[in-house]
Amino acid sequence: MRRKRIAWGLRGVALVALSAYLVGRHASRSGGLVELELWFHRPVLLVGAAVVLGLISVIVELDFRTPESQVGLAGGLVALVLLGVPAALSTLAADSGVRTAREPAPGHPDRVLVFTDAADSFEPDRRVELLTGIGWSARHWSLGARGPGERLLRAEWSGPDRITVTSEKEIQVYTVGGDGMLSSPSSTPRSR
């Protein structure tokens, strides 16, 4: 009875860790809260903790006295390591990026363009985000999502509430509303 209580307690903590990661993942999308992303978008830590706690709860609950159950446990642990390590490394590599510049809006210190150089591929990739608000209400909006092979050339404030993003194929103009919400861009093809 005591083993079952401990096992279900560990599963509850694993569920809390997984729920925290899901909150952080949702906040990492365009328009999400910056602080929640910083605190909870930690896939290796939180999902890894949930998997390890789940595995420990199974070990605590079951009694491994027979040779077959011991071999099954060893095989499960080997499979977990062989699948988990590459998944964790790929998640770490996908999140690599260095913030290189910040450009505040003219007359609005609570609106900032943030430039990030990401090393996801052989070609350098530059991403741009708009941060609006201050503290726990701060949100981030993605401006630099380009298609394959299309590079971001420039992003700049073209007015206190207007951002111009220039890529190899088009020029997009975004408008920032009074509440900090980003409008859909108006796009024009770029002449070469």
ABEGO torsion letter per residue (X at the ends): XAAAAAAAAAAAAAAAAAAAAAAAAAAABBGBBAAAAAAABBAAAAAAAAAAAAAAAAAAABBBABAAAAAAAAAAAAAAAAAAAAAAAAAAAAABEBBABBBBBBGBAABBBBBBBBAABABBBBBBBBBBEBEAABBBBBAABBBBGBBBABBBBAEAABBBBBBAABBBBBBBBAAGBBBBBBBBBBBX
